[in-house]
Amino acid sequence: MSEQDPRAGFLPIVPEGLPQGWSSRAPDEGDVADLVELVRAEKLAVVGSGSVDEEAIVSQAVGEGAWTRRQVVVLDEDGRLRVWARVHDRAAGRTNVDLATDPQLDRDQEQYLSQILLAWAEQVALNISRGRGLGGTRLDVSVHEADDRLRSMLEGAGYRLARTWLQMTRDRQQGDEGLVEEHRREGVVVRRVAKREDGTPVAADLQAVYRMIEESFADHFNSYRESFPEFLARLREAPGHRWDHWWIADIDVEGQWVPGGAVAALVLPADDSGSEGTYIDYIGVHRLARGRGVAKSLLHTVIADTASRDRNRVSLEVDADSPTGADGLYESMGWSTRYRTESWHKDVRLEGTDDPVPLARLDEHPGDPT
């Protein structure tokens, strides 16, 4: 990375110890095609499918999503791109790490390179933490259940398995368009985030969505405090982001209608059948509104909207160990688990600090937002 890289915000950290003749640098526009092929080859090797979200790759590498990521590509002696590492400054005390490696690398070579890149990611994350005025951060890597190679890399770098997540999908069913009317609940009204005449969303509604999600996840596993600007910027980075996929559930409290829950969803790219889908990025019900059918009302709204757009599926992620059995609710409404992913964590801190961030709170999981 060069000192002029506007995404860095600090003097460059270069991966040390690369093999003779190998090099590293920040990705640029000319790398996009190679990055897509790298991610496709890796996914094909892990899950047997080479379908990738090209828009998301472009966004993260050189688009809007690149501004919250520090990243590096590694090239071999022939100039072939073999590794792509990303460090996502997600929020204070929370740093996501992504590592894509060429599956044609032999095991020893892959292990060697991964330790170099994971050490680089750790130093970048600590630099970000220092810039935020913190003494450390939690590193978080998502691993597909079939990816034994990445697990081995993370174990070698001191990461630990923290949680398992169910990746659930509900295929479109006959009659989905009428679910809202069929299951309407008294005292609960679901509406889209309001827009002004110029199409921009009303700030008060955006803040209501943020508040519902932030407060409903406050007692959830891996919960962490995220500011409203960070929340908004992060969700807008996704290529599938659409304001008309954000809903608020208002509830009647002694004659006053107040927000009781919210959904932030996005558009999934077309699958092998050529049909787009909908992804529920967040669904939150305020603890004071639980037990009133708010979660089901929000879910029925998303399902009906998906059908009205002629999409074929609604997907979401849920904690496999949810103490409230949220996966049971989704199963009862037609969702099924297609695969599992794992969160691998490592807590790092700057030298000379005792308690960088309230990491202990992140391991508490007494409730579920739905």
C-alpha positions as CSV (number, residue, x, y, z in Angstrom):
1,M,0.0,0.0,0.0
2,S,1.3,3.5,-0.8
3,E,1.3,6.4,1.6
4,Q,-1.0,8.2,-0.9
5,D,-3.7,5.5,-0.6
6,P,-6.7,7.5,0.6
7,R,-8.2,4.4,2.2
8,A,-5.3,3.8,4.5
9,G,-5.4,6.8,6.8
10,F,-2.0,5.9,8.3
11,L,1.4,4.9,7.1
12,P,1.3,1.6,5.2
13,I,1.7,-1.8,6.8
14,V,3.3,-4.2,4.3
15,P,3.0,-8.0,4.8
16,E,6.5,-9.2,5.8
17,G,8.1,-12.5,4.8
18,L,6.6,-13.2,1.4
19,P,8.5,-15.7,-0.7
20,Q,11.3,-14.6,-2.9
21,G,9.9,-12.8,-6.0
22,W,6.4,-12.4,-4.6
23,S,4.9,-8.9,-4.0
24,S,1.9,-7.2,-2.5
25,R,0.0,-4.0,-3.1
26,A,-3.5,-2.5,-2.8
27,P,-6.0,-3.8,-5.4
28,D,-7.0,-1.5,-8.3
29,E,-9.5,-1.5,-11.1
30,G,-7.3,-3.8,-13.2
31,D,-7.6,-6.5,-10.5
32,V,-11.3,-6.9,-10.5
33,A,-11.6,-9.7,-13.0
34,D,-8.8,-11.6,-11.3
35,L,-10.5,-11.1,-7.9
36,V,-13.8,-12.4,-9.2
37,E,-12.1,-15.5,-10.5
38,L,-10.1,-16.0,-7.3
39,V,-13.3,-15.9,-5.2
40,R,-15.1,-18.1,-7.7
41,A,-12.4,-20.7,-7.7
42,E,-12.2,-20.7,-3.9
43,K,-16.0,-21.1,-3.5
44,L,-16.0,-23.9,-6.1
45,A,-13.3,-25.7,-4.2
46,V,-15.2,-25.4,-0.9
47,V,-18.9,-25.8,-1.7
48,G,-18.8,-27.1,-5.3
49,S,-20.5,-24.0,-6.7
50,G,-18.8,-21.2,-8.5
51,S,-21.6,-18.6,-8.2
52,V,-20.4,-15.3,-6.7
53,D,-21.8,-11.9,-6.1
54,E,-19.6,-9.9,-8.6
55,E,-21.1,-6.6,-7.5
56,A,-20.1,-7.2,-3.9
57,I,-16.6,-8.0,-5.0
58,V,-16.3,-4.8,-7.0
59,S,-17.7,-2.7,-4.2
60,Q,-15.3,-4.2,-1.6
61,A,-12.2,-4.0,-3.8
62,V,-12.6,-0.6,-5.5
63,G,-16.1,0.7,-4.9
64,E,-18.0,2.3,-2.1
65,G,-17.3,-0.6,0.3
66,A,-13.5,-0.1,-0.1
67,W,-13.5,3.0,2.0
68,T,-14.1,1.1,5.3
69,R,-11.6,-1.7,4.3
70,R,-7.8,-1.9,4.3
71,Q,-6.8,-4.6,1.9
72,V,-3.9,-6.1,0.0
73,V,-3.4,-8.5,-2.9
74,V,-0.5,-10.9,-3.1
75,L,1.1,-11.8,-6.5
76,D,3.5,-14.6,-7.2
77,E,6.8,-14.3,-9.1
78,D,4.9,-14.5,-12.4
79,G,2.6,-11.6,-11.4
80,R,-0.4,-13.9,-10.8
81,L,-2.8,-12.8,-8.1
82,R,-2.9,-15.6,-5.5
83,V,-4.3,-14.0,-2.2
84,W,-6.7,-11.2,-1.3
85,A,-6.9,-10.1,2.3
86,R,-9.3,-7.5,3.7
87,V,-9.7,-5.8,7.0
88,H,-13.1,-4.2,7.6
89,D,-13.4,-1.5,10.1
90,R,-16.9,-2.4,11.0
91,A,-17.4,-0.5,14.3
92,A,-15.6,0.5,17.4
93,G,-14.0,-2.7,18.9
94,R,-15.2,-4.9,15.9
95,T,-13.0,-5.7,12.9
96,N,-13.9,-8.3,10.3
97,V,-11.2,-10.1,8.4
98,D,-11.6,-11.8,5.1
99,L,-9.0,-14.0,3.4
100,A,-9.3,-15.5,-0.1
101,T,-6.6,-17.8,-1.3
102,D,-6.0,-19.6,-4.6
103,P,-7.1,-23.2,-4.1
104,Q,-4.2,-24.2,-6.5
105,L,-1.7,-23.3,-3.8
106,D,-0.3,-26.4,-2.1
107,R,-1.2,-26.8,1.6
108,D,2.2,-25.8,3.0
109,Q,2.4,-22.7,0.8
110,E,-1.2,-21.7,1.7
111,Q,-0.5,-22.1,5.4
112,Y,2.7,-20.0,5.2
113,L,1.0,-17.2,3.2
114,S,-2.1,-17.2,5.4
115,Q,0.0,-16.7,8.6
116,I,1.7,-13.7,7.0
117,L,-1.6,-12.2,5.9
118,L,-3.4,-12.8,9.2
119,A,-0.5,-11.2,11.0
120,W,-0.7,-8.3,8.6
121,A,-4.5,-8.1,9.3
122,E,-3.9,-8.0,13.0
123,Q,-1.5,-5.1,12.8
124,V,-3.9,-3.2,10.5
125,A,-6.7,-3.8,12.9
126,L,-4.6,-2.5,15.8
127,N,-3.8,0.6,13.8
128,I,-7.5,1.2,13.2
129,S,-8.1,0.7,16.9
130,R,-5.5,3.2,17.8
131,G,-7.0,5.7,15.4
132,R,-10.4,5.2,17.2
133,G,-8.8,5.9,20.5
134,L,-9.2,2.3,21.7
135,G,-6.7,-0.2,23.0
136,G,-7.7,-3.1,21.0
137,T,-10.4,-4.9,19.0
138,R,-12.1,-8.2,18.3
139,L,-11.1,-9.9,15.0
140,D,-14.0,-11.8,13.4
141,V,-13.7,-14.3,10.5
142,S,-16.7,-16.0,8.9
143,V,-16.0,-19.6,7.8
144,H,-18.2,-21.9,5.7
145,E,-18.9,-25.2,7.5
146,A,-17.1,-27.1,4.6
147,D,-14.0,-25.0,4.7
148,D,-11.5,-27.1,6.7
149,R,-8.5,-25.3,5.1
150,L,-9.5,-21.9,6.4
151,R,-10.2,-23.4,9.9
152,S,-6.7,-24.7,9.9
153,M,-5.3,-21.3,9.0
154,L,-7.2,-19.6,11.8
155,E,-6.2,-22.2,14.4
156,G,-2.6,-21.5,13.5
157,A,-3.1,-17.8,14.0
158,G,-4.7,-18.1,17.4
159,Y,-8.4,-17.7,16.5
160,R,-11.1,-19.7,18.3
161,L,-14.5,-21.0,17.2
162,A,-17.1,-18.7,18.9
163,R,-20.4,-19.4,17.3
164,T,-22.3,-21.3,14.6
165,W,-25.0,-19.7,12.4
166,L,-27.7,-21.2,10.3
167,Q,-28.1,-19.8,6.8
168,M,-31.8,-20.3,6.1
169,T,-33.8,-19.9,3.0
170,R,-37.5,-19.9,2.3
171,D,-38.5,-20.7,-1.2
172,R,-41.5,-18.8,-2.7
173,Q,-44.8,-20.5,-2.1
174,Q,-48.3,-20.3,-3.6
175,G,-50.3,-17.6,-1.8
176,D,-47.4,-15.6,-0.5
177,E,-48.7,-12.4,-2.0
178,G,-51.7,-12.5,0.4
179,L,-49.9,-13.3,3.7
180,V,-50.1,-9.8,5.1
181,E,-53.9,-9.6,4.9
182,E,-54.3,-13.3,6.0
183,H,-52.2,-12.8,9.1
184,R,-52.9,-9.2,10.1
185,R,-52.5,-8.6,13.8
186,E,-54.6,-6.1,15.7
187,G,-52.5,-3.2,17.1
188,V,-49.6,-3.8,14.6
189,V,-49.1,-2.0,11.3
190,V,-46.1,-2.5,9.1
191,R,-45.1,0.2,6.7
192,R,-42.1,1.1,4.6
193,V,-39.7,3.8,5.7
194,A,-41.2,7.1,4.5
195,K,-39.6,9.0,1.7
196,R,-39.6,12.6,0.7
197,E,-40.7,13.9,-2.7
198,D,-37.1,13.6,-4.0
199,G,-37.0,9.9,-3.1
200,T,-34.7,10.3,-0.1
201,P,-35.8,8.5,3.1
202,V,-37.1,10.5,6.1
203,A,-34.3,10.8,8.7
204,A,-36.7,10.1,11.6
205,D,-37.7,6.7,10.2
206,L,-34.1,5.7,9.5
207,Q,-33.3,6.6,13.1
208,A,-36.3,4.5,14.2
209,V,-35.0,1.5,12.3
210,Y,-31.5,1.9,13.8
211,R,-33.0,2.3,17.3
212,M,-35.2,-0.8,17.0
213,I,-32.3,-2.9,15.8
214,E,-29.7,-1.5,18.1
215,E,-31.9,-1.9,21.2
216,S,-33.3,-5.3,20.3
217,F,-29.8,-6.8,19.8
218,A,-28.4,-5.2,23.0
219,D,-28.7,-8.5,24.9
220,H,-27.7,-10.7,21.9
221,F,-24.6,-12.7,21.3
222,N,-21.7,-10.7,19.9
223,S,-23.6,-7.5,20.4
224,Y,-21.6,-4.3,20.2
225,R,-22.4,-0.6,20.1
226,E,-22.5,0.9,16.6
227,S,-23.2,4.6,15.9
228,F,-26.1,5.7,13.7
229,P,-23.7,7.0,11.0
230,E,-21.7,3.8,11.0
231,F,-24.9,1.7,10.8
232,L,-26.2,3.7,7.9
233,A,-23.0,3.8,6.0
234,R,-22.3,0.1,6.4
235,L,-25.7,-1.1,5.2
236,R,-25.6,1.4,2.2
237,E,-22.4,-0.2,1.1
238,A,-24.1,-3.4,0.1
239,P,-24.8,-3.6,-3.7
240,G,-28.3,-4.9,-2.9
241,H,-29.3,-2.0,-0.7
242,R,-32.7,-0.4,-1.4
243,W,-34.5,2.0,0.8
244,D,-37.8,0.4,-0.1
245,H,-36.6,-2.8,1.6
246,W,-36.7,-1.2,5.0
247,W,-39.9,-1.5,7.1
248,I,-41.1,-0.3,10.5
249,A,-43.7,-2.1,12.6
250,D,-45.7,0.4,14.5
251,I,-47.6,-0.8,17.6
252,D,-50.6,0.7,19.4
253,V,-49.6,1.7,23.0
254,E,-52.6,3.2,24.8
255,G,-53.8,4.9,21.7
256,Q,-50.4,6.1,20.5
257,W,-48.6,4.5,17.5
258,V,-44.9,4.0,18.2
259,P,-42.2,1.9,16.5
260,G,-42.0,-1.6,17.9
261,G,-39.8,-3.4,15.4
262,A,-38.0,-3.0,12.1
263,V,-36.5,-4.9,9.1
264,A,-33.6,-3.9,6.9
265,A,-33.5,-6.2,3.8
266,L,-31.7,-6.1,0.5
267,V,-31.7,-7.7,-2.9
268,L,-30.0,-11.0,-3.5
269,P,-28.3,-11.4,-6.9
270,A,-29.8,-13.9,-9.3
271,D,-29.2,-17.6,-8.6
272,D,-28.6,-20.4,-11.1
273,S,-32.3,-20.2,-12.1
274,G,-31.9,-16.5,-13.0
275,S,-34.2,-15.2,-10.3
276,E,-33.2,-12.6,-7.7
277,G,-34.0,-13.1,-4.0
278,T,-34.5,-11.0,-0.8
279,Y,-32.1,-11.2,2.1
280,I,-33.2,-10.1,5.6
281,D,-30.1,-8.4,6.9
282,Y,-31.6,-7.4,10.2
283,I,-34.9,-8.0,11.9
284,G,-35.4,-6.5,15.4
285,V,-38.3,-6.4,17.8
286,H,-38.0,-4.1,20.8
287,R,-38.3,-6.1,24.0
288,L,-41.3,-4.0,25.1
289,A,-43.1,-5.1,21.9
290,R,-42.4,-8.8,22.1
291,G,-45.3,-11.2,22.3
292,R,-47.5,-9.1,20.0
293,G,-46.8,-10.9,16.7
294,V,-44.5,-8.1,15.5
295,A,-41.8,-10.5,14.2
296,K,-44.3,-12.5,12.2
297,S,-45.9,-9.4,10.8
298,L,-42.5,-8.1,9.6
299,L,-41.6,-11.5,8.1
300,H,-45.0,-11.8,6.3
301,T,-44.4,-8.3,4.8
302,V,-41.0,-9.3,3.4
303,I,-42.4,-12.6,2.1
304,A,-45.3,-10.9,0.3
305,D,-43.0,-8.2,-1.1
306,T,-40.7,-10.8,-2.4
307,A,-43.5,-12.6,-4.2
308,S,-44.8,-9.3,-5.6
309,R,-41.4,-8.7,-7.2
310,D,-41.4,-12.2,-8.7
311,R,-38.4,-13.3,-6.7
312,N,-38.0,-16.9,-5.7
313,R,-36.6,-16.8,-2.1
314,V,-36.1,-15.1,1.2
315,S,-32.8,-15.8,3.0
316,L,-31.6,-14.9,6.5
317,E,-29.0,-15.9,9.2
318,V,-29.9,-17.0,12.7
319,D,-27.9,-18.0,15.7
320,A,-27.8,-21.9,15.9
321,D,-27.8,-21.6,19.7
322,S,-30.5,-19.0,20.1
323,P,-31.9,-19.5,23.6
324,T,-35.3,-18.3,22.4
325,G,-35.4,-20.8,19.5
326,A,-35.7,-18.2,16.8
327,D,-34.8,-20.9,14.2
328,G,-38.0,-22.7,15.3
329,L,-40.0,-19.6,14.4
330,Y,-38.5,-19.5,10.9
331,E,-38.9,-23.2,10.4
332,S,-42.6,-22.9,11.3
333,M,-42.9,-20.2,8.6
334,G,-41.2,-22.3,5.8
335,W,-37.5,-21.6,6.2
336,S,-35.0,-24.4,6.1
337,T,-31.3,-24.5,6.8
338,R,-29.2,-24.7,3.6
339,Y,-25.8,-24.6,5.2
340,R,-24.0,-23.3,8.3
341,T,-21.3,-20.8,8.9
342,E,-19.0,-20.2,11.9
343,S,-17.6,-17.1,13.6
344,W,-14.0,-17.4,14.6
345,H,-12.7,-14.7,17.0
346,K,-9.4,-13.4,18.2
347,D,-9.1,-10.5,20.7
348,V,-6.1,-8.3,20.2
349,R,-4.8,-5.3,22.1
350,L,-2.2,-2.7,21.9
351,E,0.8,-3.1,24.2
352,G,0.5,-1.2,27.5
353,T,-3.3,-1.3,27.6
354,D,-5.4,-3.3,30.1
355,D,-9.0,-3.2,29.0
356,P,-9.2,-1.9,25.4
357,V,-12.9,-2.5,24.8
358,P,-15.8,-4.2,26.7
359,L,-15.1,-7.5,24.9
360,A,-16.6,-9.6,27.8
361,R,-20.1,-8.2,26.9
362,L,-19.8,-9.6,23.4
363,D,-19.9,-13.1,24.7
364,E,-23.2,-12.7,26.5
365,H,-26.3,-14.1,24.7
366,P,-29.3,-14.2,27.0
367,G,-31.8,-13.3,24.4
368,D,-32.7,-13.1,20.7
369,P,-33.9,-10.0,18.9
370,T,-37.1,-11.6,17.6
